[in-house]
Amino acid sequence: MNFDNMMAALEMMGQGMLGIFVVLGMIALLVCLMQKIDNRKK
């Protein structure tokens, strides 16, 4: 396994982790919004 392949693998892994964090952040925001909407109804 040469250096170029190693760097490409690390870059792909980094993008995947970034994508996961973005999705988790969006879900967290969605949950917060849902809770605020629920609190208004009561």
N, C-alpha and C positions, 0 to 999 in steps of 0.2 A: 504494500500500500504506500503510494508515494505522497509527497507533501500536498500536491494539488487536490488529490482525492480527499485527503484529511481535512483540508480547509473547506472544501465544498460540503462535506458531511457536517462539519461544525456549523457552517452557515445555515444549512437546511434545518438543523436541530434548533438553532437560535430563532429562526423564523417561526418554527412550529411552537416553541415555547411562548414567543411573543403573541402569536395567534390565540393560544390558550388563555393567556392573561387578559387579552382584549375581550374574549368571549366571557370570561368570568366577571370582568368589570361590567360588561353590559348586563349580564344576569343580575348582578348586585344592584345596579341602578334600577332595573325593572322591578325587583323585589321592593326596593325603597319606595318607588312610585306607587306600587300596588298597596303598600301599607298606608301611605298618605291618603289615597283614594278611599280605602276602607275606613280610615279614621274620620273622614268627612261625613260619611253616610250615617255614622252612629250619633 
